[in-house]
Amino acid sequence: MLNEFKKFAFKGNMVDLAVGVIIGGAFGKVITSIVNDLIMPPIGLLLGKVKFNDLFISLNGKHYATLADAAKDSAPTLNYGQFISTFLDFLIVAFVIFIVVKQIQKFRKKEEPKEKAATTKECPHCLSDIPVRASRCKFCTSELTSGGSVSGSIQ
């Protein structure tokens, strides 16, 4: 059972997947930081010096100055500022992945289908498929010339 687990865990695709997940997690943190620390502050400034992550609606009817105050009071809130930040994270990640996939597709060589050389030919006497290099039909035992015609029949 241990050997089977080793084979499973250390297959090339499994290791590639693990590396991808780890890099993806780190990439997500970078994008979240870009959105929260670089994009949202200027937008908050344009909206009147508002901390975007503190935009919320209290569902219990009371007014709270900050989201932290509402959380202290255990008030149910609709945190639309955090949702917008998370949605921007998603849009940026989706766009970057789109660009990466598009570039990968450009760099991949477009493989043109290669025509396979014929591996069989038809026996002119019995019409069976036989290997191209055969000198005698395996079905009717006729001798074949290199052109595939019958030179004589032995039956």
PyMOL commands that set and color helices and strands:
alter all, ss='L'
color gray80, all
select helices_A, chain A and resi 2-9+12-46+52-54+67-72+80-107
alter helices_A, ss='H'
color red, helices_A
select strands_A, chain A and resi 57-58+77-78+120-122+129-131+143-144+150-152
alter strands_A, ss='S'
color yellow, strands_A
deselect
rebuild
show_as cartoon
